[in-house]
């Protein structure tokens, strides 16, 4: 039973190959490595049955394609993502160099892969956020580690490998001009496996430094940096896809830059989505510009509806009491809202689950993502909970925002776990999906198709991912949304009033 006295389904369908990493074959020693070849590897991580499996293949990891973009042309590059369910990564013959991105939730798997390749003669370089926060741990499992800006470090690492002078540690900060980074190399990607391969980053950093966010990790000093708008547009045009996902932490931290970006995107005829903070609605004319340039959806970190939680987290945000009005501004211009909510803050009681769901439904958020509060190593939140003796363990596999790894203040661990599951069960229900449908009848069919494919098709997603059908199934829906949005933009352009109180029906 859940905390409201109703039955709760604690687990769901998880195929074996989405719950456990593929088995690695026996290490074959003594074979010659393939010189000047590099394998860029994204390790496996178990999937949460309570969330959508589809989110794992919406876009590829930009970290590895960016590293590929910084690789000299005389090196041969191969990309492998274990989460695409194509089995263990290649090793015949072993590549000379293996670059592995490491997040704490799959650190154990990254170390297992590193040991397997090293035993067969490959050199292994580990990079990523977990390497930055736990460098001494990572160094035990690699020939070298990259701390900080990997794109900046990568050419030096390759040069040292060629000279036989590889060092154990390479470090760089993020102060270099972001415009100097080469474009990501997307040609190495299996395009059929993703909804879109055009995952783009225009800005780096965020004006917030929330105590629970990875951006507040010790030694991670990431000033807000912007790429030239022309560079961003050139990347989008070169990838020739109808849908672009900006993976910036907060694309709206500099409204003047975002407005300039919108102006450049407007002639492309694409649709796009991005993460922003809700204060983007301070200026409805900017929201209008976003819509006119093709923005159909935003990911907004509301985090909590309790102002005390937001103050404790040091998140600069409008008052939660004003969230509903601000959501209506986004909806007014045809922009769908995927709200992110963190559960388990110190001001949260057992009623937080029901209150959050009711608010989401009342404001018709098209999608919502829930996270159990997770103290990442090196963050102020981790230090606070550790000093209070509330950290339960350091099994990094469970630090995925889907497991309780600390003692909540006003509820038991089981109550937080059950409440998290209940929120997803409730929001993914037929009734809730229907209740949150758009007010415009012309938009309902497209919304339902997207919602049911994304939220209620995990068995189907497993087949799509395994058989590399993601792009072919999603593309018609994307193209349908793009065409409808182009018609909406024409109506919006015809409206001379750029006020939140004057909107045309989005119909998307």
N, C-alpha and C positions, 0 to 999 in steps of 0.2 A: 504494500500500500504506500502511496505517496503521502506527503505532508498534509494533503487535503482530504485524505481518507478514500482515495480512489486507486484502483489497481494501476501499477506502473510496470511497463515493460523495460527492464533494466538493460537488456542487450538486444541486438538485432542481428540481421544477416551479415556475416562477414566471411567471404570465401577464404579458404586456407591461404591462397597466395596473396591476399590482401591483409592477412593477419600476421604472417611470418615471412621473413626474408627468404629469397631463393637459396637453396643449398649450394655451397661452393664445392666444386670438385676437388679432388686431391691435388695438392701443390706439386707440380712437376719441376724439379730442380735441374739445373745444368743446361737448360735450353738457352740459346742466344736470344737476347732481346732485340726488338726491332728498333734500330737506331733512329733518332730524330722522329720518334712517334710519341704522341701524348694522348692519353685517355683522360677525358674530363668526366667525372663520375658524381652523380647525385644518388646518395644511398637510400635504401628502402626505409620506410617508417610504417608502423601498423596504422590501419585506418580506423577511425572512430565510427562505429555502426550507427550512432545517434545523429551524425551529420551526413551531409551529402558526399558520396564518393566522387561526384563530378567536379568538385572544387579542386581536386588534385591534378586535373588535366585541363583546366581552363587556359593556362599559359605555362610555358616552360620556365625553368629557373634562369633568370637574367644574369645571375652571377657567373655561370659557366659560359654562356655565350659571350659575355663581356670579356672574360679571360681569353676565350678563343679569338676575339677581335684584336687582342693585344699580342697574339702569337705571330712570330715572323713566318713568312710564307714558305720557308724551306723546312718547316716542321709539319708533319702529317698529324691531323687532329681527328679524333673520334669522340663522339658524345654518347653517354649511356645514362639513362635514368631508370633505376631499378623499379620505380613505381609505375612504369608503363607495362609491367607484367610480361616482359619478354624473356624472363629467366635471368641467370647470373650474368655478370658482365663478361666481355670477351677477354681471352688471355692466350690466344694461340696465333702467333707467338706473343710473348709478353711485351707490352710496350716499354720503351725505355723509361718513360716518365708517366706517373699517374697523379692527377690533381683531383683531390676530393674536397668538396665543400662540407663543412661540419657544423651542424646545429645540435644543441644539446639533446634534443629528443631522438636523434639517431646517431649520437656520438659512438655508442657501443658498436653499431653496425659499421660505421666509418672506420673504427679501429680494427674490426675484424677483416674488412676489405684491405686495409693497409697491410696487415700482417700477411694476408694471402698473396698479395702482389710482391711484397718485399721478399718473401721466401722463394719467389721465382725469378728474382733478379731485377725487378723494376725498382726505380727510385720513386718514393711517394712524398708528395707535398700536400700538407693539410692547411686549409685556410677556412675562413668563415668566422662567424660571431663567437662560437664556442671556443675556438682557438684563441681569440682575443681575450676572452674572459678567463680561460683556464689554460694558459700557454704551457705550463710545466707538465700538466697532464697530457696534452696533445703531443708534446715533444717526445714522450716515451714511445710513441707509436709511429713516428715518421722519420724520414731522412732529413726533412726540413719543414719548418712551419712559416706561414706568411701571416703576419700580424698587421691588421689595418687594411689599407687600400691595396687590394690584390692586383688590380689592373695596373697600377703603377709599379708594383714589384715584379710582376710576371716576366717581362723581358729580361730583367737582370738575373732572375733565377735560371731562365733558359740559357742565357749566355754563360753563367757559371757552370751549368751542367755540361755544356759543350767543352768548356775549358778544364773540366775535371776538378773544379774548385768549389763545389757546392758547400755553402755554409749551413749551419743548423737553424739559424733564425734570420728572418728578413722582416724589417719593420718599416712602416710608412704611415704618416698621418693622412688626414683628409683635407689638408690646406691647399694642395695643388688645384689650379683652375680645373673645374669639371669639364670645361670645353676642350681640354687637351685629350680626354679619353677618346679612343677610337670607337667607331660604331660596333655594336654587337654583331657577331658573326652567326647569323641565323641559318645559313646554308647547311650547317651540320645537323640541324634538327630534323626529326621525323615528323613532318608537317601534318600528316594524317592523324597523329596521336593527340593533337591539341585542338581546342576550340579555336584558338588563334595563336600564331607564333609571334604576333606583333605585340609583345610586352615591352614597354618602353619606359625609361625613366628620364624625366626632364629636369627634376630638381632632386637634391639630396639633403636630407635632414628635415627638421621640423621646428617650428617656433615654440612648441611645447617640450618639456622634459618631464613627463609623467614618471613618478617614482616606480611604477611597475613595468614601464616600457623598456625594451632592450636598448633604446637610444640613450638611456641613462646609465648604461653599463660603465663601470670604472674603465678608464683609459680609452673610452670611445668618445673622442671629441670631434664631432661632425658638424662643422658650421654649415649653415644653409647655403647651398651652391646651386646655381642655375646654368643649364647648358644653353647655348645659342638656340633660339627658336628655329633657325634655319636648319641646324643639325638635326633637331628632333623631327621636323617635317620631312627631311630627306630620308631618314630611317623609315618612317611610316610609308612613304611613297615607294621606297625600294622593296619593301616586303609584300606589297600588292595584296593586302587583305582588307576586307570591308570593316573589320572591327579591331580597334586598338585598346589595349588595357594599359593605363599608366599605373605603374607599381610604386610611384613615389609615396613616401610616408605621409606627405600632405602637400598635394599639388597646389593648394590655395594659400600657403603661408605668405606668398607675395602676390597680392591681388593684381598689382600692375603687370607683373610677369604673366600671370594667368590670362589676363585680358589680351595681352599681345599674342600669346600662344593661340588663344581662341580665334583671333583675327586671321592667323596663318592657317589654322585648320579648316576654317570655314569653306574654302573653295574645294577641298578634297572630296567632299561627299561621303565621308566615312561616318561611323558612329563610334563613340568611345566612352569609357568609364574610368573613374579614378577615385582615390581616397582623398577626402577633404574633411576639415572640421566644420561643425555646424555654423560657425561664425561666417562662413562664406556667404550666408544669407544677409549679412549686414548691408550688402549692396545688391538689391534685386536686379539692377541693370547688369551686374556681372553674371548673375545666374542666367539671365536672358542671353547674354553673349555665349555662355557655355552651351545652352540649348541650341542656339543658332549655328554653332560650330560642330554639333553632332553629339553632345553629351546626352546619353540616355539613362545613365545610372551613376550614383555615387555611393561609396562605402563611407559611412560616418561612424566614428567612434564615440557614441554617446556615453559609453562605459557604465553610467549609472544614472538613475533618476533621483538620487539623493545628493543634495549639494554638499553634505558633510563628507561623503566619499570622494567627491571631486576635489574638495579643498585638501583633504589628506594626501591625495595623489599629486597635488600641485598642478592640476590640469587647468589651464586658462581657457574657460569656456563660458558661453552665456548660461544664465540660470536654467536649470531643468524645467522650471515652470514655463519657460518660453520656447521649449523644444517643439511643441506641437505647432505653434505658429510658424516657426522656421521650416518645419517639414512641409507645411502647406505651400510655402514659397517655392520649394523645389518641385513639388507636385504640380504647382500652377504652371510651370514651364516644361512639363512633360518629362521631368527627371525622376526616375525611380530611386528609392532609398533602401539600401541594405544597411540596417543598423547593427552595430556591434555592442554587445552588453557583457560586462564582466560581473560575475557573481561571486560573492564571498567576502566583499569588503567589510571593514570593521563596523560600519553602520548598517549592514544588512542583517535582517532577521528572517524568519521563515516565510514571511509574507512577500519577500522580494520577488519570488518566482511568479506568483500570480499577478502581482502589481505590474511587473515588467511585461508579461504577456498581454494583459488587458490594455496597457498603454499602446503596445505595438499594434494590436488589433483595432483599437479606437482610432489610431492615426493612419491606418492602412499602409503600413510599411510593406513593401513588396517582398522583402526578405529580411531575415534577422539571423545574426550569428552570435552564439553564446560561448563564453569562455569562463572556465573556473579560474579565479585569481591565482596566478602562478608566479612565485618569486624567482625570477631568473638570477642565476649567480652573478654577483658583481653589481646588482642594482640596489638602490636605497631600500626597496621593499624587502629584498633578501636580508640585508643587514638588520633591518628593523625586526623582522620575524625571528631571525636567528638570535638576536639579543634577548628576545622575549621567550626563547625556548619553544617556539611554535613550529619550527621546521621538523617535519616528520621523518624525512630520509633524504638521501641524495642519489636516488636511483633516477638518473637523468632521463631514462626512457619514459618515465611517467610525468615529466615536466612539459606536457604537451597541451595544457589548458583543458584537457578532458579528464584529468584525474586530480583528486584532492591530495596535495602534498604538504599541507600545513594545517594547523588547528584553527578553524574559524572561531571568531569571538562569540557569536550569538547563536550558533547552531552546531550540531555535531557534524563530523565528517560525512557520515551516511546521509544526513539531511541535505547537505550541500550537493553530494553526488546525485541523490535522488531528484533534487530540485532541478539540477542542470539537465538531467535526462527528461524530466517532465516538460521543461520548456521546449525542448526540441520536439517531443512527442506531440505537444499541444500545437505548436506552430506548423508542423508538417501534417496536421490532420486535414481531412477534406473540408471540415467545417471552417477551420481558420483560413485556409487558402481561399475559399469562396468569400468569406467575410471581408478579406482584405483586397478584393478585386477592385480594379479601377472604377471610378464613377462614370467614365465614358464607356457606354456599351460597345463602341467599336474597338476598344482596347482590350476587352475581356478575353477574347479567344486567344490572342497572342500571349497575354499574361498567364492564362491557365496552361497553355502548352509549355511555356518556359518553366512555370512553377512545378508542374508535375514531372517534367523531365529532370529538372535539377533536384527537386526535393524528395520525390517519392519513387525513384527509379534505380535504387542501388543495385538490385539484381541485374537490371538492364545495363547500368554503368559498368559493371564488371565485364560484361560481354563486349561492350563498346571499347573499353580500354584494352582488353586482351587481344581483340582482333583489329585494333587500330582503325576504328570506325567513328571516333569522336568527331572529327572534322566533317565527315560526310553527312552525319546525322544532324549536327548542329547548324551546318551552313545554311540550309533552307530557312530555318527560323531566324538566323542572323540577317539574312538578306531580306526577309519579310519585314523585320524590324527596321532595317535601314531604309527601305523604300517608304514605309509609313512615316518614318521620321523626316524624310526629305519633304514629304507633302505637308507635314506639320510645320516644318521650318518656313515653307512658302507662306502659310497662313500667319505665322508669327512675324515674318518680315513685313507682311502687309499691315500689321498692327503698328500704328505710330506711337502707341503709349507703352513705355517701358516701365510700368509700375506693377508690383506684385498683386495689386488689386484688379489688374486688367490682364486677363490671360485668354488665350484661345484653347480650345480642346485639343489635347495632345494626340489622342487616337493612336497611341503606340503601346 
